[in-house]
Amino acid sequence: MTSSPAVLVEGLVMRYGAKTAVDGLSFDVPAHTITAVLGPNGAGKTTTLETCEGYRRAQAGTVRVLGLDPVAQRRELLPRIGVMLQSGGAWSGVRAVEMLRHVAKLHAHPLPVDALVERLGLAECGRTPYRRLSGGQQQRLGLAMALVGRPELVFVDEPTAGLDPAVRRTVWELLEELRADGVTVVLTTHYLDEAERLADRVHIVDHGRLVASGTPLELTRGGTVATIRLVVTQPFPPGAPESLAHALGVGVQVTQLDALSMVIAGPADPGTLGTVSRWCEEQGVLPESLVLGQRNLEDVFLDLTGGTR
């Protein structure tokens, strides 16, 4: 039997005056997964997630979180979810660990605070007032506050913004451990490599509507365009990009990056590779490397959303 989704959004509409921020949006979040909700700035994803978190009431459509109405049944829902805001969430003058201990006392069975402080590297700033924390330290504290109550479902908004690479990897590992323990994670991020690494499923939203949905592999393999990087041992002859583009025909784009490398974007088939090889032979060009690359999630995102983030 298929379990009910942890989050279900059906036909959600949200407006601000004459502006429609969310326009009939529908998607679901399977339980025990990391699901990424991606979109350019102004796409409606923040409004959607704030509605799921119970901060806004749906103007039309249905939103259910762990089977509950996040507004009408908020008291039942709050002990079961964690929310990491992109900014704020703590008093200006409160010390970092003091704030975390306060939040822990609001829950019946909180995680050990000291262990969470150690894991997220908060000991170094534990006695620093919130207003004096760096952006990365505020992010880490926000994540700790969202997790300390042992939630069944956690919403994390830009969890690694401003973090150095080592701490960023620690946060990734922590989110993966949560999933392994049965926690559902809803992730928003502008780091598309992060979504591709972590997410079991991705929903891409633009202009308040769902434009794509699937696993990262399904989305990146969904097209027929491949990227070929050609690197040669000696500089290309004059007019090389135009000559190669002519040989490849319609539907292929050739971009020369520097004197020794070009990128070809075109059909993902053996014929394209064969044509590039023959062109090199005809031009007396010796390839150093000829690499066929699959589109990544960023390529798909930019294609679907018009190149803005």
C-alpha positions in Angstrom: 0.0 0.0 0.0 1.3 3.4 -0.9 1.7 5.8 2.1 0.0 9.2 2.0 2.2 12.1 1.0 3.7 14.1 3.8 2.7 17.3 2.0 -0.2 17.6 -0.5 -0.8 20.8 -2.5 -3.8 20.8 -4.9 -4.8 23.8 -7.0 -3.3 26.3 -4.7 -4.0 30.0 -5.5 -2.5 32.9 -3.7 -2.8 36.5 -4.7 -1.4 39.9 -3.4 -3.9 42.4 -4.7 -3.9 42.2 -8.5 -0.7 40.0 -8.6 -1.2 36.2 -8.6 1.8 34.7 -6.8 0.6 31.1 -6.9 -1.5 30.1 -9.8 -3.3 26.7 -9.4 -0.2 24.9 -8.1 -0.3 21.2 -7.4 2.4 18.8 -6.2 3.1 16.4 -3.4 6.0 15.4 -1.1 6.4 11.7 -0.5 7.1 10.7 3.1 10.6 9.9 4.2 12.3 11.8 1.3 14.2 14.9 0.7 12.1 16.9 -1.8 13.5 20.2 -3.3 11.1 23.0 -4.4 13.1 25.2 -6.8 12.2 28.4 -8.7 13.5 31.8 -9.6 13.0 34.7 -7.3 9.3 35.7 -7.4 8.2 32.2 -8.7 5.8 31.7 -5.7 7.7 29.0 -3.8 8.2 31.0 -0.6 4.4 31.9 -0.5 3.6 28.2 -1.2 5.8 26.9 1.6 4.6 29.6 4.1 1.1 28.3 3.3 2.2 24.8 4.0 3.8 25.9 7.3 0.6 27.6 8.3 1.7 31.2 8.2 -0.7 32.0 5.4 -4.2 30.7 4.6 -4.9 29.2 1.2 -7.1 31.5 -0.8 -8.2 28.6 -3.1 -7.2 25.0 -3.4 -6.2 22.5 -0.7 -3.0 22.1 1.4 -2.5 19.2 3.7 0.6 18.6 5.8 0.9 15.2 7.6 -2.7 14.9 6.7 -3.7 18.1 8.6 -4.9 21.5 7.6 -1.9 23.7 8.5 -4.1 26.6 9.6 -7.3 25.0 11.0 -5.3 22.2 12.8 -2.2 24.2 13.6 -2.0 23.2 17.2 -1.9 19.6 16.3 0.6 20.1 13.5 3.2 22.4 15.1 4.7 19.8 17.5 5.3 17.5 14.5 7.1 19.9 12.1 10.3 22.0 12.2 10.7 25.2 10.2 14.0 26.8 9.3 13.4 30.3 8.1 15.8 32.0 5.6 16.4 34.7 8.1 15.2 35.7 11.6 13.5 33.5 14.0 15.5 34.6 17.1 15.5 37.6 19.4 18.1 40.2 18.6 19.9 40.1 21.9 19.6 36.4 22.8 22.7 34.3 22.9 22.9 31.6 20.3 22.9 28.5 22.6 20.5 30.2 25.0 18.0 30.5 22.2 18.5 26.9 21.2 17.9 25.7 24.8 14.8 27.8 25.0 13.4 26.2 21.8 14.3 22.7 23.1 12.3 23.3 26.3 9.2 23.9 24.2 9.3 20.3 22.9 8.4 17.1 24.8 11.4 15.0 23.6 14.1 17.3 22.2 17.4 16.3 20.8 20.4 16.7 23.2 21.3 20.4 22.7 25.0 19.9 23.4 25.3 17.3 20.7 23.5 19.5 18.2 25.7 22.5 19.1 28.8 20.4 18.5 27.6 18.9 15.3 26.7 22.3 13.7 29.8 24.1 15.1 27.8 26.5 17.3 30.1 26.2 20.4 32.4 28.9 19.0 29.5 31.4 19.0 27.4 30.0 21.7 27.6 33.1 23.9 27.4 35.6 21.1 24.1 37.7 20.8 22.1 36.7 17.7 22.5 40.2 16.1 26.2 39.8 16.1 26.3 36.4 14.5 27.6 36.1 11.0 25.1 35.1 8.3 26.5 31.5 8.3 26.2 31.3 12.1 22.6 32.5 12.0 21.9 29.8 9.3 23.4 27.1 11.5 21.4 28.2 14.5 18.2 28.4 12.5 18.8 24.8 11.3 19.4 23.6 14.9 16.2 25.3 16.1 14.3 23.5 13.3 15.7 20.1 14.2 15.9 20.2 18.0 12.3 19.1 18.5 12.7 15.8 16.6 10.2 16.8 13.8 8.5 14.3 11.5 8.8 16.9 8.7 11.2 19.8 8.4 11.1 22.7 6.0 14.6 24.1 5.4 15.0 27.3 3.4 18.5 27.9 2.0 20.1 25.8 4.7 23.7 26.3 3.5 23.6 29.9 2.4 26.8 31.6 3.6 28.4 28.5 4.9 32.0 27.4 4.2 32.5 24.2 2.2 33.2 22.0 5.3 30.1 23.1 7.2 28.1 22.9 4.1 29.0 19.2 3.8 28.2 18.7 7.4 24.7 20.1 6.8 24.3 17.8 3.8 25.2 14.8 5.9 22.8 15.8 8.6 19.9 16.1 6.2 20.7 12.7 4.7 20.8 11.2 8.2 17.4 12.7 8.9 16.0 11.1 5.8 17.5 7.8 6.8 15.8 8.1 10.2 12.4 8.5 8.5 12.2 12.3 8.6 10.7 14.1 5.6 12.7 17.1 4.4 11.3 19.9 2.2 14.3 21.9 0.8 14.5 25.2 -1.0 17.9 26.3 -2.3 19.5 28.4 -5.0 22.4 26.0 -5.0 21.3 23.6 -7.8 24.2 21.2 -7.2 22.9 20.9 -3.6 19.4 20.0 -4.8 20.9 17.5 -7.4 23.0 15.9 -4.7 20.4 15.7 -1.9 16.9 15.5 -3.4 15.0 12.3 -4.1 12.5 14.4 -6.0 12.5 17.9 -7.5 9.6 20.3 -8.2 10.5 23.4 -10.3 8.1 26.3 -10.0 7.9 29.4 -12.2 5.3 32.2 -12.3 3.3 30.3 -9.6 3.0 27.1 -11.7 4.6 23.8 -11.7 6.8 23.5 -14.8 8.6 20.2 -14.1 8.7 17.5 -11.6 10.7 14.3 -11.2 13.9 12.8 -9.8 17.1 14.7 -10.6 18.0 11.8 -13.0 14.6 11.9 -14.8 14.9 15.7 -15.2 18.5 15.7 -16.5 17.9 12.8 -18.9 14.6 14.2 -20.1 16.1 16.1 -23.0 17.9 15.1 -26.2 20.6 17.7 -26.0 24.1 16.8 -25.1 27.1 19.0 -24.4 30.4 18.0 -26.0 33.6 19.7 -24.9 36.4 19.6 -27.5 40.0 20.4 -26.4 42.8 20.4 -28.9 46.6 20.4 -28.8 47.1 23.5 -31.0 45.0 26.6 -31.6 42.0 26.2 -33.8 42.2 27.6 -37.4 40.3 30.9 -38.1 36.6 30.5 -38.5 36.6 27.1 -36.7 33.3 27.6 -34.8 31.4 28.6 -37.9 33.0 25.7 -39.9 32.1 23.1 -37.3 28.6 24.5 -36.9 28.1 24.2 -40.7 29.3 20.6 -40.7 27.0 19.7 -37.8 23.9 21.3 -39.4 20.8 22.9 -38.0 20.0 22.5 -34.2 23.6 22.6 -33.0 25.3 25.5 -31.3 29.1 25.8 -31.3 30.9 28.1 -28.8 34.6 28.7 -28.8 35.8 29.2 -25.2 39.4 29.9 -25.9 42.1 29.1 -28.4 42.1 25.4 -27.5 38.6 24.5 -26.5 35.0 24.6 -27.9 31.6 23.5 -26.5 29.1 21.9 -28.8 25.5 21.7 -27.8 23.4 19.4 -30.0 21.6 16.1 -30.4 22.7 13.4 -28.0 23.5 10.7 -30.6 26.6 9.0 -32.1 26.3 11.0 -35.3 27.2 14.2 -33.6 30.4 12.7 -32.1 31.3 11.2 -35.5 30.9 14.5 -37.3 33.1 16.3 -34.8 35.8 13.6 -35.2 35.7 13.9 -39.0 35.8 17.7 -38.9 39.0 17.5 -36.7 40.6 15.1 -39.2 39.7 17.4 -42.2 41.0 20.5 -40.4 44.2 18.9 -39.3 43.2 19.4 -35.7 44.4 16.9 -33.1 42.0 16.5 -30.2 43.4 16.2 -26.7 40.0 15.3 -25.3 36.5 14.9 -26.6 34.1 14.6 -23.7 30.3 14.0 -23.9 28.5 15.5 -20.9 25.0 15.0 -19.6 22.9 18.1 -18.7 22.9 18.9 -15.1 20.0 20.2 -13.0 21.1 23.8 -13.5 20.9 23.4 -17.3 17.4 22.1 -16.9 16.4 24.8 -14.5 17.7 27.6 -16.8 16.0 26.1 -19.8 12.6 25.9 -18.0 12.7 29.3 -16.3 14.2 31.5 -18.9 17.7 31.7 -17.5 16.9 33.7 -14.3 17.3 32.7 -10.6 
